[in-house]
Amino acid sequence: MPNRRYSEIFRRQVVEEILSGEHTMLAQSRRYEISRSLLHDWVGKYRADGLAAGRSARGLLAEQEARIAVLERKIGQLTLENDLLKKTTAALRQRNAEPPSVVSGPVVSASPKAAGS
């Protein structure tokens, strides 16, 4: 049997299925025709890497910090939009609640009789 190389994504998927209880190590071994000892090694490496197979702790931390920064910027943007919508809605309610001006009066539509004359 020739030596095969497996992607990190594939290895992680197989290990996560084993650890979740979705499949047993024996079932995964038969399914993908991979030796149980190799699967055992993958599981050990996966656990040793803090559940991030193939990534260093520093790299994982940097990735998480970048994701947090993106989410914090999005929260700021959504907060500003929410405040603007609240102010706009309040201003519209206040404008609609005010009585009409004596000078301009209420908006009156033409009556059907006046339009037909």
Buried (B, 14 or more C-beta within 10 A) or exposed (E): EEEEEBEEEEBBEBBBBBBEEEBEBEEBBEEEEBEEEBBEEBBEEBEEBEEBBEBEEEEBEEEEEEEEEEEEEEEEEEEEEEEEEEEEEEEEEEEEEEEEEEEEEEEEEEEEEEEEE
